[in-house]
Amino acid sequence: MGDSQFGVRLWRLLSHRRPTFGTSIEQMRAVLAQDARVPDETLAEVVDDGTTPSPNLVRKLAPALGIHSADLFVFAGLPVPDDLASAWPTSPWNVGSIVGHASRMGTTQRNRLAALVRSMPALPRAGPEPTDDYPDVPGALLLRLLRNRNIRPTARILAEIGDGPYVSDSTVAMLGRGKVVITARYVTAFAHLLGIAPGDLVALTGVGPVRGDARVHPASTEIAALAWQARRLSSEQLSEVMDAAQAPRYA
């Protein structure tokens, strides 16, 4: 048996996505293998035996699962390749700064901001993405998913977008080391901020259930998409976006 947690996470996701109670995980796995064009035996080694997936397998599984490739590398416990990594860390602004402004805009202003972001070319990283020494715990997954969007751990936008708990930024940051108890409220809030289906994130983290009573921002889907579009913008590009976001026509 291997020691990768990805097999367990993938098993829970496939279980969550079963179309009927009678559909077996083996059937779900076989369909996934076919969709991803990988041998079912290879996928069985990951799901059933805990074998660490290869980067090539992760890249093939991501579109078949409908999950961003960069995010699936996080769930697989593997470093995000440079060609998929966000611009994190940038200074003085990060994508969370844009999210904060977008959450307070009307639809027209937010669409203008999204159009500006889409018009900017994604630049290659200046160097390899910095690593962390977080343990393989659910909170670390959530912070690494934020990093994939170049968003720093910020309690305010987590609360504004997904009804996250009202805590300090440092408390959110401590999720990475497992020093803060992660709850269903955290996972549901992160799901809306990240643009991941809440049920899928509950399955992948193993923390739930989905909070159906969460007071989610009405434009959370659009804001999450904007964050993904902005994830590879450089510090200079983010400064340009922030200057525009604070201009009168966006107010």
C-alpha positions in Angstrom: 0.0 0.0 0.0 1.2 3.5 -0.8 1.0 6.5 1.5 -0.6 9.0 -0.9 -3.9 10.6 0.3 -5.0 11.2 -3.2 -6.6 7.8 -3.6 -8.9 8.4 -0.6 -9.8 11.9 -1.8 -10.6 10.6 -5.3 -12.6 7.7 -3.8 -14.7 10.2 -1.8 -15.2 12.4 -4.8 -16.4 9.5 -7.0 -18.7 8.4 -4.3 -20.2 11.8 -4.0 -20.7 12.0 -7.7 -22.4 8.6 -8.1 -25.6 9.1 -10.2 -27.4 6.4 -8.1 -26.9 4.7 -4.8 -26.4 1.4 -6.6 -23.6 2.7 -8.8 -20.3 1.3 -7.5 -17.0 3.1 -7.1 -15.5 0.6 -9.5 -18.0 1.6 -12.2 -17.3 5.3 -11.5 -13.5 4.6 -11.7 -13.9 2.7 -15.0 -15.8 5.6 -16.5 -13.2 8.1 -15.3 -10.4 6.0 -16.7 -12.2 5.9 -20.1 -12.9 9.6 -20.1 -9.3 10.4 -19.1 -7.9 7.8 -21.5 -5.8 6.1 -18.9 -5.7 2.4 -18.0 -8.2 1.4 -15.4 -5.5 -0.6 -13.7 -3.4 2.5 -13.3 -6.3 4.4 -11.7 -7.1 1.4 -9.5 -3.5 1.5 -8.1 -4.1 5.1 -7.1 -7.7 4.7 -5.7 -7.4 1.3 -4.1 -3.7 1.0 -3.2 -2.7 4.6 -2.4 -0.1 4.8 -5.1 1.2 8.4 -5.7 -0.1 9.5 -9.1 2.3 10.7 -11.7 2.1 14.3 -12.9 1.1 13.0 -16.3 -1.8 11.1 -14.8 -3.0 14.2 -12.8 -3.0 16.3 -16.0 -5.1 13.6 -17.8 -7.6 13.3 -14.9 -8.2 17.0 -14.4 -10.3 17.7 -17.5 -12.1 14.4 -17.1 -13.1 15.4 -13.5 -13.9 19.0 -14.5 -11.3 20.3 -12.0 -8.5 22.8 -12.8 -5.3 21.0 -13.4 -3.4 23.2 -10.9 -6.0 22.4 -8.2 -5.9 18.7 -8.9 -2.1 18.8 -8.3 -2.9 20.2 -4.9 -5.4 17.4 -4.1 -2.8 14.9 -5.3 -0.2 16.3 -2.9 2.2 17.2 -5.7 3.9 20.5 -6.5 2.1 22.6 -9.0 4.2 22.7 -12.2 5.5 26.1 -13.2 3.4 26.2 -16.4 0.2 25.9 -14.2 1.2 27.9 -11.2 -0.2 31.3 -10.4 2.0 34.4 -10.0 2.0 34.0 -6.2 3.4 35.8 -4.4 2.9 39.3 -5.8 3.3 42.7 -4.1 1.8 45.0 -3.0 -1.4 43.6 -4.4 -2.7 40.0 -4.9 -5.9 38.7 -6.5 -7.7 38.9 -3.2 -7.4 42.7 -3.5 -9.4 42.5 -6.8 -11.9 40.1 -5.2 -12.5 42.6 -2.4 -13.3 45.4 -4.8 -15.4 43.1 -7.1 -17.6 42.0 -4.2 -18.7 45.6 -3.7 -19.3 46.4 -7.4 -22.5 46.3 -9.4 -22.8 43.9 -12.3 -21.8 46.5 -15.0 -18.7 47.6 -13.1 -17.7 44.0 -12.3 -18.0 43.1 -16.0 -15.8 46.0 -17.0 -13.2 44.8 -14.5 -13.4 41.2 -15.8 -13.0 42.5 -19.4 -9.8 44.4 -18.3 -8.4 41.3 -16.7 -9.1 39.2 -19.7 -7.4 41.7 -22.0 -4.1 41.3 -20.1 -1.6 38.6 -21.3 -0.7 35.9 -18.8 3.1 36.2 -18.3 5.4 33.3 -17.4 6.6 33.1 -13.8 9.9 34.8 -13.1 11.0 31.7 -11.1 9.7 28.6 -9.4 6.8 28.9 -7.0 7.9 29.0 -3.3 7.0 25.9 -1.3 5.7 25.4 2.2 6.1 22.8 4.9 2.5 22.3 5.7 1.4 18.9 6.8 -1.1 17.1 4.5 -4.2 18.2 6.3 -7.5 19.7 4.9 -6.6 23.2 5.9 -3.4 23.1 4.0 -5.3 22.0 0.9 -7.5 25.1 1.2 -4.6 27.5 1.5 -2.8 25.9 -1.4 -6.0 26.3 -3.5 -6.0 30.0 -2.5 -2.3 30.2 -3.7 -3.4 28.7 -7.0 -5.4 31.9 -7.4 -2.7 34.2 -5.9 -5.0 35.0 -3.0 -3.6 35.6 0.5 -5.5 34.1 3.4 -7.9 36.9 4.2 -10.9 36.4 6.5 -12.8 39.4 5.2 -13.2 38.2 1.6 -13.9 34.7 2.8 -16.8 36.1 4.8 -18.0 38.4 2.1 -18.0 35.8 -0.7 -18.9 32.6 1.2 -20.1 33.5 4.6 -16.9 32.3 6.3 -16.4 32.8 10.0 -15.5 36.2 11.4 -11.9 35.6 12.5 -8.5 37.2 12.0 -6.4 36.8 8.9 -3.8 35.0 11.1 -6.4 32.5 12.2 -7.2 31.6 8.5 -3.4 31.3 7.8 -3.1 28.8 10.7 -5.4 26.4 8.9 -2.3 25.4 6.9 -0.6 24.0 9.9 -3.7 22.3 11.3 -3.6 24.6 14.4 -7.2 25.8 13.8 -10.1 23.3 13.7 -11.5 23.3 10.2 -15.3 23.2 10.1 -18.0 22.8 7.5 -18.5 26.6 7.5 -14.9 27.1 6.5 -15.1 24.5 3.7 -18.4 25.8 2.3 -17.0 29.4 2.3 -13.8 28.4 0.6 -15.8 26.5 -2.0 -17.6 29.6 -3.1 -14.5 31.8 -3.0 -12.6 29.2 -5.0 -15.4 28.5 -7.5 -15.4 24.8 -6.6 -18.7 22.9 -6.1 -19.2 22.8 -2.4 -20.1 19.1 -2.4 -17.0 18.3 -4.3 -14.8 20.3 -1.9 -16.5 18.6 1.1 -15.7 15.2 -0.5 -12.1 16.1 -1.3 -11.3 17.6 2.1 -13.4 15.1 4.1 -14.9 17.9 6.1 -18.6 18.7 5.8 -21.5 18.7 5.3 -22.2 21.5 2.9 -23.8 24.4 4.8 -27.0 25.0 2.9 -27.8 28.1 5.0 -24.6 30.0 4.0 -25.3 33.6 3.1 -23.3 33.5 -0.2 -22.5 36.6 -2.2 -25.0 36.7 -5.1 -22.2 37.1 -7.6 -19.9 34.5 -6.1 -19.7 32.5 -9.3 -18.6 35.5 -11.4 -16.2 36.7 -8.7 -14.5 33.2 -8.5 -14.2 33.2 -12.3 -12.6 36.6 -12.2 -10.1 35.5 -9.6 -9.1 32.5 -11.7 -8.7 34.8 -14.8 -6.4 37.1 -12.7 -4.3 34.4 -11.1 -1.3 34.8 -13.4 -1.1 38.5 -13.6 2.2 40.1 -12.5 2.6 42.6 -9.7 2.6 45.4 -12.3 -0.5 44.1 -14.0 -2.3 43.8 -10.7 -1.4 47.4 -9.8 -2.9 48.5 -13.1 -6.1 46.5 -12.4 -6.3 48.0 -8.9 -5.9 51.5 -10.2 -8.8 50.9 -12.6 -10.9 49.3 -9.9 -10.5 52.4 -7.8 -11.4 54.8 -10.6 -14.8 56.6 -10.6 -16.2 54.6 -13.5 -15.9 51.4 -11.4 -17.2 52.9 -8.2 
